Amino acid sequence: MEGEVIDLLRGEAARAYPAECCGILLGRDEHITAAVPARNVHPAPQTHFEIDPQALIDAHRTARQGGPQVVGYYHSHPEGPPRPSATDRAQAAHDGMVWAIICADAIGWWHDTPDGFAALPYRAIPA
């Protein structure tokens, strides 16, 4: 993963606090090259997130036109740990996407599998 992505995620979480930030992770295969912030359109953004549907449409359209692929999503837990909450687990699509969950002092990386979330190791690649 590009080191700049980690910096962006931390910055987005700080900017959105006390609400949850959210967005889309882009790249190829398991290499995350970019993160695209999206508006959190959930009516209770302090405790939930919903990525703006237009941001998802735009990201998938760009991918179909040869741009970076949508490889996952990110959101923050302003007052919680960097692991999937009960709500995250209930709303997950189990579609193989990567989830990054940001808290005050860490980022948890998760693979959304048909059997539930599995923790992912990661390595930052200097730009």
Summary of the structure (lengths in Angstrom):
residues: 127
radius of gyration: 13.4
end to end distance: 9.6
largest distance: 38.2
contacts: 374
relative contact order: 0.21
helix: 25%
strand: 34%
